[in-house]
Amino acid sequence: MKDLLKYSCMRLVVVCLILIFAGCRNSESKWVKNISSGSALGTSYNITYLATSELSFETEIDSLFQVLNQSMSTYIPTSDISRINAGDSTIVVDDMFREVFELSGKIFEATEGYFDPTVGVLVNAWGFGPGKELEMDSIKVDSLLDYVGFNKVAIKADNRIKKSDPAIYFDFNAIAKGYAVDQLAVLLRNKGITDFLIEVGGELVAQGENRIKEKRWVVAIDDPMMEESRTYKRTLYMKDIAMASSGNYRKFKIDPETGAKYVHTIDPKTGFTRNSNILAASVLASNCATADAFATAFMAMDLEKTKTILAQHKELDGYIIYLDPEGNVLEYMTNGFKENVLE
């Protein structure tokens, strides 16, 4: 399956890994732990769901991933988004595309433009997308910024996309993976499953509880300073909530001539890649697409701006790992996030 999210426009290797501490099924429990896992969207997925019998939804899960790729993968030339990016104004997008488009518009406004799926032209130019990498300087960046701005696009009533310039290039990779997690959750709910934990490339939705262990689901967040080995910075409980994480500490490019480091976070306001004092951001929200988009936006902001956005949006909770001016690794978390952390 082609890669939907292999090179996310503002995302590095995700910092949140799932830890399923379910253990073996208790022979006296009426609950059966069903697990679906594999590769999709350029990453791995793990789905744990509890039922009173053994079940398998592999066919439905594979079909969902295929539909998402055909709708929003910039790595598939015949996908809807690729054809729209190529200038085809006749494409009628599906409901999934419309939902992601409309939510992107809301988060674009809420983040004051720091989340912007039209940044795709810059993603390609900096060498982080499927398009041609360019020699970048301030003049080139300034010219490409003419094609950036979610306020320059619209979706019409007939589900066709309107762009102020045909060169505008959509890249939903910083929200589509979270949206995929949400759609998997819908799939399970429609099957009558009430207790599950879904993870796709570190993005999560937890519903109900781990009834075999008789407690909430437990997940972990990577330590961003451990590049060679994987250790966990925090573990926390999750119930009826989604979480997405973003970071720029593992994936970056080095200019072979200058040795300059270019991180995989592009500031849609300046057009340049951004070296931020924020190492990683995790966001709790009611749905994973929202968490995904805000976590991405926070990587393009400084710490104080991130705190301001979190304070303005009480429906979100966040956990930020950052460096102080002396290079010390510090943490900031909202009270709501702190309530779920295992000490």
ROTIBA-384306 format. One record per atom (N, C-alpha, C): x, y, z. Coordinates in steps of 0.1 Angstrom, whole numbers, plus 2048, in hexadecimal, padded with zeros to 3 digits. Example, Ala and Ser with C-alpha at 12.3 -4.5 7.8 and 13.67 -1.06 7.14 Angstrom:
BEGIN
8847C784E 87B7D384E 8847DF84E 8807EA847 8897F5847 88180084F 
***
This chain:
BEGIN
8097F4800 800800800 80980C800 8058167F7 80D8227F6 80C82A803 816833805 81883A811 810847812 80784881B 7FF85481D 80785E825 80E85982F 814862839 82386183B 82A85C831 838858833 840865836 83D86F82F 84587C832 83B887835 836887841 82C891845 83289F844 82A8A9840 8308B683C 8358BD849 8318BA854 8368C1860 8398B786B 83A8AB867 83B8A1871 848898870 84D89587B 85888C87B 85487E880 85D875882 859868888 85186B894 845865895 83D8688A1 8438648AE 84086B8B8 8468698C5 83E8618CF 83385C8CB 82A8558D4 8298478CF 82D83D8D8 82C82F8D4 8218298DE 81A8208D8 8108198E0 81680E8E9 81180D8F5 8158028FE 8087FC903 8067F08FE 7FA7E9903 7FE7DF90E 7FA7E391A 7FD7DC926 7F27D2929 7EC7CC91F 7E17C4921 7E57B6927 7F07B2924 7F47A5929 7EC799922 7EE78E927 7E7782921 7D9782926 7D077D91E 7C277C922 7BF77392E 7B9779937 7B5771943 7AB76693F 7AE75A942 7A574F93E 797750944 79575794F 788759955 781765950 78876D948 781779942 778776937 76D77D936 76577B92A 76A78391E 77478B920 779794915 78478D90D 78378E900 78E7898F7 7957958F1 7A27958F2 7AA7A08EC 7AD79D8DE 7A87A58D5 7AA7A38C6 7B47AD8C2 7BE7AA8BA 7C87B38B5 7C97B28A6 7C97BE8A0 7CC7C0892 7D97C9891 7E27C5889 7EE7CD887 7F47CB879 7FC7D4875 8027D3868 8087E0864 80A7E2857 8107EE851 8067F5848 805802849 7FC80A841 800819842 7FD820838 7FF82F838 80E83283B 81782A837 82582C839 82A82A847 82282384F 82682185D 81F814862 81F81186F 819805874 80C80987C 8047FF87D 7F8801885 7F67F588F 7F07F889A 7EC7EE8A4 7DF7F18AA 7D67E88A8 7C87EA8AD 7C47DF8B7 7C17E28C3 7BD7D88CD 7AE7DB8D1 7A67D18CF 7987D38D3 7937C78DA 78A7C98E4 7857BF8EC 7777BB8E8 7747AE8E9 7677A98E6 76579C8ED 7597968EC 75778A8F3 75A77E8EB 7607808DF 7647758D6 77077A8CD 7767718C7 7817748BE 77B77A8B1 7807868AD 77B78D8A1 787791898 78479488C 78E799882 7877A2879 78D7AF878 7887B986F 7927BD865 79C7B4862 7A77B7859 7A27BD84B 7987B6846 7947BB838 78E7C9839 7867CC843 7817D9844 78C7E4847 7957E084F 7A07E9852 7A97EC846 7AC7E283E 7B47E4832 7AC7EC828 79F7EA827 7977F281D 797801821 79680382E 796811833 7A3818830 7AE811832 7BB81882E 7BC81A81F 7B7811817 7B7813809 7AF820804 7A382180B 79B82D807 7A283A80B 7A883A817 7AF84681C 7BB849812 7C283F80E 7CD842805 7C88477F8 7BD8417F2 7B88467E5 7B38547E6 7AF8587F2 7A98667F4 7B48707F7 7BE86D7FF 7C7877804 7D6874804 7DA86A7FD 7E98677FC 7EF86F7F1 7F98787F5 80087F7EB 80B8767E4 80C86A7E9 8168607E3 8108577D8 8038597D6 7FC8517CC 7F885B7C1 7FE85A7B5 7FB8647AB 7EC8657A7 7E58597A8 7D78597A4 7CD85C7AF 7D285F7BB 7C98637C6 7C28707C3 7B78727CB 7B087F7C9 7B988B7CC 7C088A7D7 7C88967DB 7D38987D1 7D988E7CB 7E48907C1 7DE8967B4 7D28927B0 7CC8977A4 7C88A67A6 7C38A97B2 7C08B77B6 7CD8BF7B6 7D88BA7BC 7E48C17BC 7EA8C37AE 7E78BA7A5 7EB8BC797 7E38C578F 7D88CB795 7D08D578F 7C38D0789 7BF8C478C 7B28BF788 7A78C4791 79F8CD78C 7948D4793 7878CD792 7878C178B 77B8BA789 7788AF794 7838AD79C 7828A27A6 7778A57B0 76E89B7B2 76489C7BD 76A8937C8 76D89A7D3 7738927DE 76988B7E7 76E8817EE 7658797F6 762880804 75987A80C 756880819 762881822 76B877821 77687782A 77F884827 78188681A 789891816 78389E81B 77689F819 76E8AB81E 7708AD82D 76E8A3834 7708A4843 77E8A9847 7888A3841 7968A8844 7988B683F 7928BA834 7948C782F 78D8D1838 7818CE83C 77A8D8845 7808D9853 7858CD858 78B8CE865 7998D5864 7A08D4859 7AC8DB857 7AA8EA857 79F8EE851 79C8FC851 79A90285F 7938FA867 7908FF875 79D90087D 7A68F687B 7B28F6883 7BC90087D 7BC903870 7C390E86A 7C091B871 7B391D873 7AF92987A 7B3929889 7B191E890 7B491D89E 7C291E8A1 7CB91A898 7D991B89A 7E0927894 7D793088F 7DB93D888 7E593A87D 7E292F875 7E992C869 7F592386B 7F891F877 804916879 801908875 7F4904874 7F18F786D 7EB8FB860 7F28F6855 7ED8FA848 7F18EF83E 7E78E8839 7E98DD830 7ED8E2822 7ED8EF81F 7F28F3812 8018F6812 8078F281D 8168F381E 81D8E9815 8158E080E 81B8D5807 8258DA7FC 8238E57F6 82C8EA7EC 83A8EC7F2 83A8F07FF 8478F2806 84D8E580B 8448DC80F 8488CE813 8508C8807 84B8C97FB 8528C37F0 85F8CB7ED 85E8D87ED 86A8E07EA 8768DD7F3 8738DB800 87D8D880A 8828C980A 87B8C1802 8808B3800 8798AA80A 86E8AD80F 8678A5819 85A89E814 8588A0807 84B89B801 84E8937F4 8448907ED 8458887E0 8498917D5 84989E7D6 84C8A67CB 85B8A97CA 85E8B17C0 86C8B57BD 8728BE7C8 87E8BA7CD 8858C37D6 88C8CE7CE 88C8DA7D4 8918E67CE 89D8EB7D6 8A58F47CF 8AF8FB7D6 8A89077DD 8A99077EA 8A09117F1 8A991D7F6 8A49287F4 8A99357FA 89D93E7FD 8A0949802 895952807 88C9567FB 8929587EF 88A95C7E4 8819517E0 8869457DF 87E93A7DB 8739377E5 8769387F2 86C9367FD 8619407FC 86594D7FA 85B9577F9 8529557ED 8579507E2 84E94E7D6 8459427D9 8499387E0 84192C7E3 8369307ED 8389397F5 82E93D7FF 8229437F9 8229477EC 81794B7E5 80C9407E4 8119347E5 8089287E3 8049227F0 8079287FB 805923809 7FA92C80F 7F0925816 7E692C81D 7D892581B 7D491F826 7C7918825 7BB921822 7BD92E824 7B3938821 7B293A812 7BB93480A 7BB9357FC 7B492A7F5 7AE9217FC 7A79157F7 7999147FD 79090C7F6 78390A7FC 77E8FD7F6 7748F77FD 76D8EC7F7 75E8F07F4 75A8ED7E8 74D8F17E4 7428E77E8 7368EB7E6 72B8E37EA 72A8D57E3 7308D57D6 7308C97CF 73C8C07D1 7448C47DC 7508BC7E0 75C8BE7D6 75C8C97CF 7678CC7C7 76F8D77CE 77C8D67CB 7868DF7D2 7888EC7CA 7888F77D0 78B9047CA 7989097CF 7A290C7C6 7AE9127CA 7B091F7C4 7B69297CB 7B89367C5 7C39357BB 7CC92B7BB 7D69297B1 7D891A7AF 7D99167A3 7DA9077A0 7E69017A6 7F09097A9 7FD9037AF 7FC9007BE 7F19047C4 7F09007D2 7F08F17D4 7F78EC7DE 7FA8DE7DF 7F58DA7ED 7EB8D17EE 7E68CC7FB 7EF8C1800 7F18C180D 7F88B6814 7F18B4821 7E88AA823 7E18A782F 7E889E838 7F589B836 7FC89183D 7FD89484C 7FC8A0850 7FD8A485E 7EF8A3866 7E589E85F 7D889C865 7D288F861 7D6889855 7CF87E850 7D1871858 7DD87085E 7E0864866 7D7864872 7D586F879 7CC870884 7BE86D87F 7BA872874 7AD87086E 7AB86186C 7B585A867 7B484B865 7B1844872 7B884887D 7B584288A 7A784488E 7A185088B 79385388E 78A84A886 78D84887A 785840871 785831875 79182C87A 79281F87F 78981D88C 789828894 7808288A0 77182789C 76E82E891 76082E88C 75D820888 766819881 76480C87C 761802887 769803892 7677FA89D 75A7FD8A5 75780A8A6 74A80D8AD 73E8078A5 73F808898 73480388F 7337F4890 73E7ED895 73E7DF897 7397DB8A5 7367E58AD 7317E38BA 73C7E28C5 7497E58C1 7547E48CA 7547F18D3 7557EF8E0 7547FB8E9 7617FD8F0 76B7F38F0 7777F58F7 7837F28ED 78B7FC8EA 7957FA8E0 7A08058E2 7AC8018DC 7B780B8DC 7BD8098CE 7BD8158C6 7C28158B9 7CE81E8B8 7D88198B1 7E58208AF 7E981F8A0 7EC82A89A 7F182B88D 7FD83488D 80982F88C 81583788C 816840898 81183B8A3 8128438B0 80684B8B3 7FD84D8AA 7F18558AC 7E684B8B2 7DF8508BB 7D78468C4 7C884B8C6 7BF8418C7 7B28438CC 7AF8388D6 7AB83B8E2 7A78318EC 7998338F0 7918288EF 7838288F4 78181E8FE 779821908 776817913 78281491B 78480791F 78F803927 7947F6923 7A07F3928 7A57E6927 79F7DD932 7947D792E 78C7D0938 7927C393D 79C7BE935 7A37B293A 7AB7B6946 7B17C2946 7B97C6951 7B17CF95B 7A57D2957 79C7DA95F 7A27E8962 7A77EE958 7AC7FC95A 7AC80394C 7AF80F94C 7B0817940 7BC812937 7BB81592B 7C6812922 7D381A926 7DE815924 7EB81B928 7F381D91B 7F9829919 80182B90E 80E833912 81883490A 82483B90D 828845903 83084F907 8368598FE 8458588FE 84B8588F2 8598578F1 8618628F8 86D85F8FD 876869901 87D86E8F5 87C87B8F2 8818808E5 8918818E5 8978808F1 8A68818F1 8AD8748EF 8A58698EE 8AB85C8EC 8AA8588DD 8B485B8D6 8B48598C7 8B784B8C3 8C08458CB 8C58378C7 8BC82C8CD 8B682E8D8 8AE8248DE 8A082A8E1 8968228E4 8898278E6 8868268F5 8848318FC 880831909 87483B90A 86D83A915 860841916 86284D921 85D85891C 85D864925 85286492F 84686092A 83A860933 83185592F 82A84F938 81F846935 81284C93B 807849934 7FB84F939 7EF846936 7E484893D 7D784293B 7D0849930 7C8841928 7C084691E 7B283F91E 7A884791E 79A84291D 79184C916 78B84790B 782850903 78885D8FF 79485C8FA 79C8678F6 7A68638EB 7AA86D8E4 7B486B8D9 7C18738DC 7CC86E8D8 7D98758DA 7E28748CD 7E887F8C9 7F287F8BE 7FE8868C3 8098828BD 8168878C1 81E88B8B5 8278958B6 82F8998AC 83D89D8B1 84789C8A9 8558A08AE 85E8A28A2 8698A98A5 8728AC89A 8808A889E 88289E8A7 88F89C8AD 8968908A6 88F88889E 89587C898 89787D889 88E884882 88F884874 89289286F 89D893868 8A18A0863 8AB89D857 8AE8A8850 8B88A7845 8C48AF848 8D08AB843 8DC8B2845 8E18B6837 8E38C3836 8E98C8829 8F88C3829 8FB8BB81E 9088B581D 9148C081C 9108CC817 91B8D6815 91D8DF822 9118E3827 9128EC833 9118E6840 90C8D9840 9098D384D 8FD8D8854 8F68E184E 8EA8E7855 8DF8DC856 8D88DD862 8CD8D3865 8C08D9861 8B88D1859 8AB8D6855 8A18CC85B 8998D0865 88F8C786B 8838C6863 87B8BC866 86F8B985E 8638C1862 8658CD867 8598D586B 85B8E2863 8518E585B 8518F1852 8478FB858 84C90785A 84491285F 83C918853 82F916853 82791B847 82792A846 82B931851 82B940850 83894584A 84393F84C 850943847 85493B83A 84F92F839 85392682E 86091F830 86792183C 87391B83F 87190F848 87A906848 87A8FB852 87E902860 8788FC86A 879903877 8818FB882 88A901888 8918FB893 88B9018A0 8828FA8A6 87B8FF8B2 8818F98BF 87E9008CA 8828FB8D7 8798F08DC 86E8EE8D4 8658E38D8 86A8D68D1 86D8CC8D9 8718BF8D4 8668B68D0 85B8B68D8 8508AD8D5 8438B38DB 8388B08D5 82B8B48DA 8218A98D9 81A8A78E4 80F89D8E4 8028A48E8 7F78A18E1 7EA8A88E3 7DF89D8E5 7D78A08EF 7CB8988F2 7BF8A08ED 7B68998E6 7AA89F8E0 79F8958DF 7948998DB 7888908DA 78A8878CE 79188C8C4 7948848B8 7A28858B4 7A787B8AD 7B687B8AA 7BA88489F 7B1887895 7B589088B 7B889E891 7AF8A389A 7B28AF8A1 7BF8AF8A8 7C18A58B0 7CD8A48B8 7D98A48AE 7D889C8A3 7E389C89A 7E78A9894 7DD8B1890 7DF8BE88A 7E58C8894 7E08C88A0 7E58D18AA 7F38CE8AE 7F68C18AF 8048BC8B3 80E8C18A8 80A8C089C 8128C5891 8148D4891 8098DB894 80A8EA894 8148EE8A0 8138E78AB 81B8EB8B6 82A8EA8B3 82E8E18AA 83C8DF8A7 8418EB89F 8388F3899 83C8FF891 83B90C89A 83690B8A6 8359168AF 8409168B9 8429218C0 84B9218CC 84291D8D8 84991B8E3 8429158EF 83791F8F4 83992B8F4 8309358FA 8239358F1 8259358E4 8199358DB 8119288DD 81891D8DF 8129108E1 8099108EE 80F9168F8 808917905 7FB920903 7FC92A8FB 7F19338F9 7E692C8F2 7E99248E7 7DF91D8E0 7D89138E9 7E090C8F1 7DA9028FA 7D1908904 7D5914909 7CC91B913 7BF92090C 7C09238FF 7B49288F8 7AA91C8F5 7AF9108F4 7A89048F0 7A78FA8FB 79D8FC904 79C8F4910 7988E590C 7948E3900 7908D68FB 79D8CD8F9 7A88D48F9 7B58CD8F6 7BD8CC903 7C68C2904 7D08C190E 7DD8BE907 7E88C390D 7F58C2906 8008BF90F 80A8B8909 8178B5910 8228B9907 82B8C290B 8358C7903 8438C4909 84C8BF901 85A8BD906 8628C78FE 86A8CF906 8718DA8FF 87F8DC906 8878E48FF 8948E8904 8938F7909 8998F9915 89B907919 8A790D913 8A991A915 8B592090F 8C291A912 8C391391D 8D090C921 8D18FE91B 8C78FA914 8C78ED90E 8C18E2917 8BB8E6922 8B58DC92B 8A88D7926 8A58CA927 8988C5922 88E8C692D 8838CD92A 8798D0934 86B8CC92E 8618CC937 8548C7933 8498D2937 83F8D292E 8338DA932 8278D292F 81E8D1938 8118CA935 8068D193B 7FA8D0935 7EE8D693A 7E98CE946 7E18D394E 7DB8CC959 7D48BF955 7CC8C194A 7C58B5945 7CD8AA941 7D98AD93B 7E28A3937 7E889C943 7EC8A594C 7F38A0959 7EA896960 7DD898960 7D488F967 7D4881962 7D987F956 7D9871950 7E786B950 7F1872955 7FE86D956 800863961 80785895F 80B84F969 817854970 81785697C 82485B983 82D84F986 
***
